[in-house]
Amino acid sequence: MMELSKVVVFREGNEEYGLPIQHVISIEKLEDINVIPNMPYYMKGVVKVRGELIPVLDTNRILYHQDSIIDEQTTKLIVVHSEELSAALIVKEAKEILDIEEEQLKSISVGAFQATKYFTAVASIEDRLITIIDPNLLIAGLEGIAIVKEEIVSHQ
């Protein structure tokens, strides 16, 4: 179980998720996404963040197999780095940075959760449940991520 101190909380569907802050590079407004054809279903295209081309991944597609609904007021990109590559996750809203204490974390043993390798724990904070996502496992587990990596390298 990783020791968590701070997570960036975002909303997707009706759920709240947390990304460990050490994986989060920045939170950006959703700017123009350059679409690249023939990419995996979850990849929307690329954006330039601080001079670097970064693939934009549709978190809603990854989690719920549905397109994200873009609302320019609330939709954000959370730029994360993983062992595979840096990526910008489209999220419905990036809400806050929360401190989570060890005793608020529950490890996950429910069947559906176990099938989803990148859910590492659930933080129970007052009346909220926040599912913690490990970006390394999330991105490494995506089908076709090697194609995405090649595409990004070829465009740099």
N, C-alpha and C positions, 0 to 999 in steps of 0.2 A: 504494500500500500504506500503510495507516495505521500510524503508529508506536504500538506498544502498550506500555504498561508494566504496568498491572494489569488483570486480568480476574476477574470473579466466575464461578466454575466451577459448573455444575450438571449433573446427570445426568438423562438422559431415554432410555428404552429401555436399551440397553447402552452408549450413547455418552456422552461427556463434551463439553459445549459451554461456550464462554466468552462472556461479555458484557463489553465494555469498561466499566471502572468509571465512566467519566464519564457513562454513560447510566443507571447504576443509582441510584435514589433510596433504596431501602431493601429489606430482606428481611423479610417479614412471615410470621407464622403464618397458616395457612389458617383464616380465621374464616368466619362465615356469609356465604355468597354470596347476594345477592338476585337471584333469577332474573328475567330480562326475556324475555317471549315474543317469538317471531318475529325473533330475532337470527340472524346468520350462524352456521353450524355450529360455528365455533371459539370462539364467545363464550359463556362459562358464565353471565354475569350481571355484577353490579357489586358492589364493596366500597367501604367508606368508609375512606380512608387519610388521616389528618391532616385530617379535615373535608372531603376532596375525594372525589367519586364517581369511581371508576376502573373501567374495564371489565376483567373477568377473562378472559384468553385461555388456552385449553387448549393448551399447548405441544405435547403429545403429538398432538393432532388436527392441528395445523399441520404438524408434522414427519412424523408416521407415519399420519395419518388414523385414529387410534384414540383412544378416550376415555382420559384420565388415570385411573390407579387411585389413589384418594386414600388415603394412609396418614397418619393424624393425627400420628404421631410424626415422619415425615420429609418429608412434602409441604410445600412452602413456596410463597410468592408472591414473585417478584422483581419489584419495582415499577420499571419503566424509563420514561424519557421519550424520546420521539422527536419529530421535527418535526411529525408528525401529531397525536399525543396521548400522554398518559401511559397506561400499561397495566400490569396485574399479570399476570405470566406464571406459570401453575401449573407447577411443576417437581417431579420425583420427589424430588430432594434438592438443596439448595444447599450445596455442599461447602466451598468455601474461596475465598479471594482469592489469586490467584497472580501473581507477577511474571513477565512474559515478556519475554525479550530479542529484539531484532530478528532475530538469527541463528537463533532457534528457530522462526521463522515461515516456513512454506512457502506460496507462493501456490498457488492451486488451478487445475489445468488439466484435471482429470478430467471427462469428459462430464457425469455425473450432478450433480457439484458445480457445474459451470458453469450448469446449468439452474436451480439454486437460487441466485438472485442475492444473497440475504442472507448466504450463507456467504462470508466475505471472505478467510479464510486458515485454515491448520491449524497449530497449535503442536505441535511435537514435543518433548516433555520427558521424558527418560529413556525409560521404556517406555509413555508415555501419548501419545495423540493427542487434542488438544482442538480442536474445530471452533469457530472464532470467528464469532459472529453479529453483524451490524450491525442494531441495533434499528430504525434509520430505514428501512432497506430491508425488513426483516421486516414491520413494521407497514404501511408504505406499500403493500406488495405484496399485502396481504390483500384478498381479494374482499369487497366490501361494507363496507369500513372506513368509508366515508362515512355509511352507515346507523348504524354504531356511534357515530360522532362526534355525529350529530344526536341520537341517543337519550340520550347522556351530557349534552349541552347542555340538552336538554329536562328532564332530571331534576335539574339543579344547583340 
